[in-house]
């Protein structure tokens, strides 16, 4: 991947006579910088206040798919996606303002918040599909997805491949379709090619199956758990009933905490 980035940069130099910065360059540079830092969980908790408004204090997101469950995600994945969004290597208009240096901070803050999020216990419940085509979904997953995402959806820490177990079905569905039509620009090219011929039925069957893969028991929160780091967060009565916030009750944009 680094060779590919270098070649792209060299072609820009040859064509224009000057170095033209590429989003992939900026994202990879910040990713590597954050990876070299020692995370500070206390600062990560402070930074996460910004994220908690949408992803919830527990990091469980919304069953509607408006926001993914981020709790328990691999830290390398979180760092990579934050760096990609900030560098505009991944188009995410909702997240982009929250990744600005004024709100998120620098590479140290990214390393800190990624470490904090990754150690949060995952929801005992997540949004799933209709459950009427799971045998076909399982076959598709085993034939197409295990090489990268693992037999149990655990992802890959070193290659920053997301853990997908316990993720909301509707979020998986949206991201999968964006990857298929190449709207998600930072998607793995191998995956884009792999799913090119997936039909409407294939997509829903495999993601329904994925949404039902349970995380390891030690990663799942106990029934009724609330993040003690946010004791004063006003939670709606229905929060974490499985649906999270109602999609029409999104909170306003937060300010970076002092």
NULUM-521449 format. One record per residue (C-alpha): residue number from 0; chain; x, y, z; residue in three letters. Coordinates in nm, 2 decimals, decimal comma, padded with zeros to 4 digits. Example, Ala and Ser with C-alpha at 12.3 -4.5 7.8 and 13.67 -1.06 7.14 Angstrom:
BEGIN
 pos unit      x      y      z code
   0    A  01,23 -00,45  00,78  ALA
   1    A  01,37 -00,11  00,71  SER
END
This chain:
BEGIN
 pos unit      x      y      z code
   0    A  00,00  00,00  00,00  UNK
   1    A  00,29  00,24  00,08  UNK
   2    A  00,44  00,16 -00,26  UNK
   3    A  00,11  00,25 -00,42  UNK
   4    A  00,10  00,59 -00,24  UNK
   5    A  00,46  00,67 -00,34  UNK
   6    A  00,40  00,59 -00,70  UNK
   7    A  00,09  00,81 -00,71  UNK
   8    A  00,28  01,10 -00,55  UNK
   9    A  00,57  01,05 -00,80  UNK
  10    A  00,33  01,07 -01,10  UNK
  11    A  00,19  01,40 -00,97  UNK
  12    A  00,54  01,54 -00,95  UNK
  13    A  00,63  01,43 -01,30  UNK
  14    A  00,30  01,56 -01,44  UNK
  15    A  00,30  01,91 -01,28  UNK
  16    A  00,65  01,97 -01,16  UNK
  17    A  00,54  02,00 -00,80  UNK
  18    A  00,42  01,78 -00,52  UNK
  19    A  00,04  01,75 -00,50  UNK
  20    A -00,08  01,63 -00,16  UNK
  21    A -00,32  01,34 -00,18  UNK
  22    A -00,59  01,25  00,08  UNK
  23    A -00,44  00,90  00,11  UNK
  24    A -00,10  01,05  00,19  UNK
  25    A -00,24  01,27  00,47  UNK
  26    A -00,45  01,00  00,62  UNK
  27    A -00,17  00,74  00,62  UNK
  28    A  00,07  00,99  00,77  UNK
  29    A -00,17  01,07  01,06  UNK
  30    A -00,25  00,70  01,10  UNK
  31    A  00,11  00,61  01,14  UNK
  32    A  00,18  00,90  01,37  UNK
  33    A -00,11  00,80  01,60  UNK
  34    A  00,00  00,44  01,60  UNK
  35    A  00,34  00,54  01,74  UNK
  36    A  00,18  00,72  02,04  UNK
  37    A  00,10  00,58  02,38  UNK
  38    A -00,28  00,62  02,44  UNK
  39    A -00,40  00,82  02,74  UNK
  40    A -00,74  00,67  02,84  UNK
  41    A -00,83  00,96  03,07  UNK
  42    A -00,79  01,21  02,78  UNK
  43    A -00,97  00,96  02,55  UNK
  44    A -01,27  00,98  02,78  UNK
  45    A -01,26  01,36  02,76  UNK
  46    A -01,24  01,35  02,38  UNK
  47    A -01,52  01,10  02,36  UNK
  48    A -01,77  01,35  02,51  UNK
  49    A -01,80  01,49  02,16  UNK
  50    A -01,86  01,14  02,01  UNK
  51    A -02,11  01,03  02,28  UNK
  52    A -02,38  01,27  02,16  UNK
  53    A -02,43  01,07  01,85  UNK
  54    A -02,28  00,73  01,93  UNK
  55    A -02,43  00,74  02,28  UNK
  56    A -02,22  00,73  02,60  UNK
  57    A -02,19  00,35  02,58  UNK
  58    A -02,08  00,37  02,21  UNK
  59    A -02,37  00,15  02,10  UNK
  60    A -02,50  00,37  01,82  UNK
  61    A -02,85  00,33  01,68  UNK
  62    A -03,04  00,03  01,56  UNK
  63    A -03,17  00,26  01,28  UNK
  64    A -02,82  00,25  01,13  UNK
  65    A -02,78  00,63  01,15  UNK
  66    A -02,48  00,57  01,37  UNK
  67    A -02,28  00,25  01,41  UNK
  68    A -02,19  00,07  01,73  UNK
  69    A -01,83  00,18  01,79  UNK
  70    A -01,78  00,02  02,13  UNK
  71    A -01,53 -00,27  02,12  UNK
  72    A -01,41 -00,18  01,77  UNK
  73    A -01,04 -00,25  01,70  UNK
  74    A -00,84  00,06  01,78  UNK
  75    A -00,65  00,05  01,45  UNK
  76    A -00,98  00,06  01,27  UNK
  77    A -01,10  00,36  01,46  UNK
  78    A -00,77  00,55  01,41  UNK
  79    A -00,78  00,47  01,03  UNK
  80    A -01,14  00,58  00,98  UNK
  81    A -01,09  00,90  01,18  UNK
  82    A -00,78  00,98  00,98  UNK
  83    A -00,95  00,90  00,65  UNK
  84    A -01,25  01,11  00,73  UNK
  85    A -01,04  01,41  00,84  UNK
  86    A -00,82  01,39  00,53  UNK
  87    A -01,14  01,35  00,31  UNK
  88    A -01,02  01,01  00,20  UNK
  89    A -01,36  00,89  00,32  UNK
  90    A -01,67  01,10  00,25  UNK
  91    A -01,88  01,13  00,56  UNK
  92    A -02,04  01,48  00,58  UNK
  93    A -02,19  01,40  00,92  UNK
  94    A -01,86  01,31  01,08  UNK
  95    A -01,63  01,55  00,90  UNK
  96    A -01,70  01,85  01,13  UNK
  97    A -01,63  01,64  01,44  UNK
  98    A -01,29  01,53  01,31  UNK
  99    A -01,17  01,89  01,27  UNK
 100    A -00,86  01,97  01,48  UNK
 101    A -01,07  02,23  01,67  UNK
 102    A -01,30  01,96  01,80  UNK
 103    A -01,11  01,63  01,78  UNK
 104    A -00,76  01,76  01,83  UNK
 105    A -00,44  01,60  01,69  UNK
 106    A -00,29  01,25  01,64  UNK
 107    A -00,26  01,21  02,02  UNK
 108    A -00,63  01,27  02,07  UNK
 109    A -00,71  01,03  01,79  UNK
 110    A -00,50  00,76  01,96  UNK
 111    A -00,65  00,83  02,30  UNK
 112    A -01,02  00,83  02,19  UNK
 113    A -00,96  00,51  01,98  UNK
 114    A -00,82  00,33  02,28  UNK
 115    A -01,10  00,45  02,50  UNK
 116    A -01,37  00,34  02,26  UNK
 117    A -01,21  00,00  02,19  UNK
 118    A -01,23 -00,09  02,56  UNK
 119    A -01,60 -00,01  02,60  UNK
 120    A -01,82 -00,32  02,64  UNK
 121    A -02,06 -00,38  02,35  UNK
 122    A -02,44 -00,38  02,35  UNK
 123    A -02,62 -00,70  02,45  UNK
 124    A -02,85 -00,61  02,17  UNK
 125    A -02,80 -00,48  01,82  UNK
 126    A -03,02 -00,44  01,52  UNK
 127    A -03,07 -00,75  01,30  UNK
 128    A -03,24 -00,83  00,98  UNK
 129    A -03,55 -01,03  00,91  UNK
 130    A -03,39 -01,37  00,96  UNK
 131    A -03,56 -01,54  00,67  UNK
 132    A -03,25 -01,62  00,45  UNK
 133    A -02,98 -01,70  00,70  UNK
 134    A -02,86 -02,03  00,55  UNK
 135    A -02,78 -01,85  00,23  UNK
 136    A -02,63 -01,56  00,42  UNK
 137    A -02,40 -01,79  00,61  UNK
 138    A -02,28 -01,96  00,29  UNK
 139    A -02,21 -01,62  00,13  UNK
 140    A -02,02 -01,51  00,44  UNK
 141    A -01,80 -01,82  00,46  UNK
 142    A -01,73 -01,81  00,08  UNK
 143    A -01,65 -01,44  00,05  UNK
 144    A -01,58 -01,27  00,38  UNK
 145    A -01,39 -01,49  00,63  UNK
 146    A -01,05 -01,43  00,47  UNK
 147    A -01,05 -01,07  00,57  UNK
 148    A -01,31 -01,03  00,85  UNK
 149    A -01,25 -01,37  01,01  UNK
 150    A -01,46 -01,67  01,08  UNK
 151    A -01,64 -01,49  01,37  UNK
 152    A -01,64 -01,14  01,23  UNK
 153    A -01,35 -01,04  01,45  UNK
 154    A -01,16 -00,83  01,19  UNK
 155    A -00,79 -00,79  01,18  UNK
 156    A -00,60 -00,56  01,42  UNK
 157    A -00,28 -00,53  01,21  UNK
 158    A -00,45 -00,47  00,88  UNK
 159    A -00,71 -00,24  01,04  UNK
 160    A -01,00 -00,45  00,90  UNK
 161    A -01,32 -00,38  01,10  UNK
 162    A -01,47 -00,62  01,35  UNK
 163    A -01,83 -00,66  01,22  UNK
 164    A -01,98 -00,88  01,48  UNK
 165    A -02,25 -00,71  01,69  UNK
 166    A -02,30 -00,43  01,43  UNK
 167    A -02,64 -00,29  01,35  UNK
 168    A -02,79 -00,45  01,04  UNK
 169    A -02,91 -00,13  00,88  UNK
 170    A -02,56  00,03  00,92  UNK
 171    A -02,40 -00,27  00,76  UNK
 172    A -02,65 -00,25  00,48  UNK
 173    A -02,58  00,11  00,40  UNK
 174    A -02,20  00,08  00,41  UNK
 175    A -02,21 -00,24  00,20  UNK
 176    A -02,41 -00,07 -00,07  UNK
 177    A -02,18  00,23 -00,07  UNK
 178    A -01,88  00,01 -00,10  UNK
 179    A -02,04 -00,18 -00,38  UNK
 180    A -02,10  00,13 -00,59  UNK
 181    A -01,77  00,28 -00,49  UNK
 182    A -01,92  00,57 -00,30  UNK
 183    A -01,70  00,49  00,01  UNK
 184    A -01,37  00,59 -00,14  UNK
 185    A -01,15  00,43  00,13  UNK
 186    A -01,30  00,09  00,09  UNK
 187    A -01,07 -00,21  00,03  UNK
 188    A -01,04 -00,26 -00,35  UNK
 189    A -01,04 -00,63 -00,30  UNK
 190    A -01,38 -00,61 -00,13  UNK
 191    A -01,52 -00,39 -00,40  UNK
 192    A -01,43 -00,65 -00,66  UNK
 193    A -01,54 -00,94 -00,43  UNK
 194    A -01,90 -00,81 -00,39  UNK
 195    A -01,95 -00,66 -00,74  UNK
 196    A -02,19 -00,93 -00,85  UNK
 197    A -02,39 -00,96 -00,52  UNK
 198    A -02,76 -00,94 -00,58  UNK
 199    A -03,02 -00,76 -00,37  UNK
 200    A -03,10 -01,09 -00,21  UNK
 201    A -02,73 -01,17 -00,15  UNK
 202    A -02,66 -00,84  00,03  UNK
 203    A -02,95 -00,87  00,27  UNK
 204    A -02,89 -01,23  00,34  UNK
 205    A -02,52 -01,20  00,42  UNK
 206    A -02,56 -00,89  00,63  UNK
 207    A -02,85 -01,03  00,82  UNK
 208    A -02,62 -01,33  00,90  UNK
 209    A -02,34 -01,09  01,00  UNK
 210    A -02,56 -00,89  01,23  UNK
 211    A -02,64 -01,20  01,42  UNK
 212    A -02,28 -01,30  01,49  UNK
 213    A -02,23 -01,25  01,86  UNK
 214    A -01,92 -01,09  02,00  UNK
 215    A -01,72 -01,29  02,26  UNK
 216    A -01,90 -01,29  02,59  UNK
 217    A -01,62 -01,10  02,76  UNK
 218    A -01,68 -00,81  02,52  UNK
 219    A -02,06 -00,78  02,59  UNK
 220    A -02,19 -00,55  02,86  UNK
 221    A -02,40 -00,68  03,14  UNK
 222    A -02,77 -00,63  03,12  UNK
 223    A -02,86 -00,27  03,22  UNK
 224    A -02,50 -00,14  03,20  UNK
 225    A -02,45  00,23  03,17  UNK
 226    A -02,12  00,40  03,11  UNK
 227    A -02,02  00,53  03,46  UNK
 228    A -01,79  00,79  03,29  UNK
 229    A -02,11  00,98  03,19  UNK
 230    A -02,33  00,98  03,50  UNK
 231    A -02,50  01,31  03,41  UNK
 232    A -02,59  01,23  03,05  UNK
 233    A -02,96  01,26  03,00  UNK
 234    A -03,07  00,93  02,85  UNK
 235    A -03,42  00,89  02,70  UNK
 236    A -03,63  00,63  02,86  UNK
 237    A -03,61  00,40  02,56  UNK
 238    A -03,23  00,44  02,51  UNK
 239    A -03,06  00,10  02,47  UNK
 240    A -03,39 -00,09  02,45  UNK
 241    A -03,23 -00,21  02,13  UNK
 242    A -03,32  00,10  01,92  UNK
 243    A -03,11  00,38  02,07  UNK
 244    A -03,23  00,73  02,01  UNK
 245    A -03,52  00,78  01,77  UNK
 246    A -03,37  00,89  01,44  UNK
 247    A -03,58  01,21  01,44  UNK
 248    A -03,43  01,32  01,78  UNK
 249    A -03,07  01,37  01,69  UNK
 250    A -02,90  01,61  01,93  UNK
 251    A -02,73  01,93  01,83  UNK
 252    A -02,37  01,98  01,74  UNK
 253    A -02,15  01,98  02,06  UNK
 254    A -01,86  02,20  02,14  UNK
 255    A -01,52  02,07  02,23  UNK
 256    A -01,49  02,03  02,61  UNK
 257    A -01,25  02,26  02,79  UNK
END
